[in-house]
Amino acid sequence: MDLSVKIRDKIMQNPVGTASGTFGFGEEYGELIDLSQLGSIYTKAVTVLPREGNPLPRLTETPYGMINSIGLANTGVKGFLENKVPFLNTIKNCAVIVNVAGSTEDEYTKVIDMIDSVDSVWGYEINISCPNVKCGGLAFGTDPVQVERLTKEIRKRTNKPVIMKLTPNVTDITTVATACEIGGADAVSCINTVMGMKIDINKKKPAIYQKTGGLSGPAIKPVGVAAVYRVSKKISIPVIGLGGIMNWEDAVEYFLAGASAIQIGTANFIDPNTPIDVLDGIKRYMTNNKLEKISDFHSFIE
């Protein structure tokens, strides 16, 4: 059985990763699970300057997931280099993929320029759900022209894998995915959170300060699976599936839809061992169904 996943010229040892914003920088979970068993860790977002994030409350539960509006709180790229990289350098076998965010193209590229020489950084996942302040505040990921341009600028600055993280809050996600491929991306992640809102009927006001936020968890899995299916039929680069994966059965559904790898997010807050359990379940399923590699999943659904 070959569980490896190739992106650009690099190999993940297996297809199970932990989604950005749900796993810190790995150190927070290092005493709870064996990080070396994971295929990849997608770090918390890194921006040029430190960000405090949005005012509290910025997280609330829903019946089938949660809504967050953290606001990309992080120590900034210098803090990342000084305080996070030393631990990342100790991680073995697992691909460390840094999630990069910004409000302008220059901010994205500056982060890449500052960390590209760090050997432990395997690749980048680019958060294009961020608002572009130079274009009226609309998210980069809603405009294929902006997406292609940003992808090209990032591609110029690194030979490491570049993964563009797609927002589902668009009319046609396949158009954006195509722009990523044309721009030189090595893979795309499908999907980021879905816009959602919860209102406290007793207080008669929204449950989080920003009123609306990103919905994650089981509620969005059908949206994620459909996005992966549509995108994987449209582009030739690998698609990484995420959104509501709570167990190995959910992961298999994404693989059958066309995903080459997956990320686990909200489930990490419930049970930190979920990624390992999911990996074990994938192995059993492949054995029982006589599948030798991840790409074998893709032959069942046209």
N, C-alpha and C positions, 0 to 999 in steps of 0.2 A: 504494500500500500504506500503510495506516494502522496503525502499531504502538503507538499511544498507549493508555494505560490510565487511565480516570477513576475516582478514589476520592474520594467526597464531592464537593467542588467543585474538586479539584486534579487535574492531569494528569501522569502519568509519560510520558516521551518514548518508552519502550519497556517491554516486560514483564519484562526480565531484571534481577534484583537479586542481591545477595550476602547470604547469611544471617548473622544475628547470631552472634557468637562465632567466625566463621571469617575475618573480614576487618578486625578491629580497628575503627578509626574512619576507615578509608580511607587515612590517611597512610602506614600501613605498606606499602601496595601502590601508592602513587602514582607511584613511580619504575619500576614494572614494567608497568603498563597505563594507558591513558588513561581516567581515571575519568569524564570527560565523556561517554563513549560508553555508560555504564551507564544503565539506567532508574532504579535505586535502590540505595542502600547502607543496609543495616540494621545499625546500629552494635552494638558490644559492649554488654552490659547496663549500665545506669546505676542505681545504688541511692542512697538518701539519704546514707548514710555509706560511707566507703571499706571495701572488703573484701579481705582477703588471699587468700581462697579456701581450698580444701581442702588438706590436707597432700599432699606428693608421695609416691608417683607418682599422677598424676591423669589420665593419658592412656595408652591402649594400643591397638595395632593388632589387628584381627581379620582373618580371611581376606577378608571382603567389606565392610570399613569400619573404624570405630574406636569405642572406648568412651571417654567423657570424664566426669569429675566435677570440673570446674574450680571450682565453688562460687561462680560470679558474681564472680570477682576483678575489682575495678575501683577507680578513684580516688575514687568518690563523686561526687555531683552538683556540689559546689563545684570539685572537681578537673576535672570535665568542662567546666564553664564557663570555668575559667581556662586549661586546657591543651589541650583538644580543639576547642572552638568556633572559636578563631582559624583553624585549618586548615579546618574545615568551612565557614567563611565564604568560602573561596577556591574551593570546588567549584562548577563551572558545569554547568547542564543536568540533572544527576543529582539525584534526590530523596533527601534525607538523612532517614532514618526512625530515630528513637532508640528502641532497645529499653529498656523500663522494667521494673524488677523490684522486689519488696519482700516483706516478711513480714507486713505488715498493710495494710489499705486506706489508712490514713493515710500510710504510706511511699510507696505508689504516687502518691497525689494530691499529696504534697509535692514529689516530683520534677517532676511536670507543672507545678505552680505556679511552680517555680523556673526552668524553662527555656522556658515557653510563649512568652515575649516574644522569644526568639532567632529572628530572621528566617530563618536558614539551616536551622532545623528544620522540615521539610516536614510531618512527622506522627509518630505514635507506634505502635510495636508493643509490646503489653503481654504480658509473659511470665507467663502464669497457671499455669505448672508449678511456681511457687514454693510452699513450705509456708506455710500460714497459721498463725502461732504462736498466734493466739487461738482456733483451732478444732482444737487437738490435733495440729497439724503436717501435716494432710492438705493436698495441693496445692489451691490455689484452683480450678484447672481441672477438678477431679473432681466438683465440686458445682455444678449449674446455678443453684441459688439464690444462692450466693456469686458466681458469675460474673456473673449479671444485676445484682446489687447493685453489684459493683465497676465494671462497665461504666457503669452510670448515674452513679456518683460521678465517674468520669473524664470522662464526656461533659459534665457540668456545668462542667468547668474549662477546656475548650478548644473552639475551633471548627476546629481542625486535624483531619485524618483520624486516626481511632482504629482500629487493627487488632489484634484479639485473637488471640494465638498459641495454638492448641489442642494439648493433649497427647493422644497416642493411647492413653495408659494409663488408659482409661476403658471402661465397658461399652458406652455408646452415644454416640459423638462428635457425632451429629446433635442430640442433646438439648442438649448444651453449646453448639453453634453457634447453635441457636435462641435460647438464653438471651442470647448475645452480641447477636444482632439485636434482640431485644426491649429490651435494655439501651441500645441506641443506637449500637452499633458500626457502622463504615462498611465493614468487611471483616474476614475472618478468614484466618489463616495455617494451613495444614494440611500438614505436621504437625511438632511438636517431636520430639525423640528418643524412641526406644523403650527401655524398661528392659532392660539387658543385663548380662552378667557374663562375665569370662574368668578362668580359674584357671591359674596357673603350676604345671604338674604336677611340675616339678623342685624348686621351692621349697615346693610343697604349700601355697600360699596364693593369695588373689586377686591379680590383676595390678595393681589400683589400690587405694589406701589405703582408700577408702570401700566397698570390696568390689563394689558395683554402681554402674552409671553409665548415661549415655545413649548408646545405640547409634545411629550415623549411617552414611551411606554407602550403597552399592548394595544392601546386604541389606534395607534398609527401603523401597526404592522401591515394591514392590507394596502395602505397607501404606499409604504415602502416596497413591498413585494411587487406591486404593479409598476412602480417607477423603475425598479431594477429590470423587470421583464422588458418594458418598453425601451429603456436605454440600451440594454445589452443587445437588442435586435438592431439598434441604429448605429452603434459605434463598434470599433474593432479592439479598442484598448480594454483592459480589465475593469469590471464594475465591482465595487465593494459595497455589500448590502448592510444596512442598519436601519433600525426603527422597530422597537417592540420585541426584540428577540429575548425571550425569557427562558428558553430551554432548547435542547438540541433539535426538537421537531421544528421549531421556528427557524432555526439555522438551515435545516435541510430544505425547507420551503424556499428560502432565499436562493440556495444553490440551484434548485430545480428551475427557479425563475431566471437564472443566468449569472448569478453572482460567482466571482472567483474567490472571494474572501468575505468575511463578515466582521462586524463590530458589535460588542455588547455594551449597552449603556445603563439605562435605568435599573436593570436587574442587579448591577453591581452594588447598588444601595441597599438592596434587600438581602442578597447573599453574595459576598465577595468571591465565593468559590464557583459561582455560576460559569465563568469562562472555562474552567477546567472540566466541570460537569458536561458542558456543551461539547467540548473537544472529545471527551470519552464517548458521548452519544453519537457523534459523527463517525467515529471509528467503528462503532458497533453497526451502525446503519450501512456503512460501506462494506463491511465484512458480510453482513447478511444479504446484501443486494449485489455482491460480487463486483463492486466498483473499485477500480484500482487507483484512480486519481480524481481530483476535484472536477476537472473538465468533463469527466464521464457523466456528471449530473446534467450537463447541458443538452444532452441528446434526446431527452424525453418529451420536452414541450416545444412545439414549433411556434 
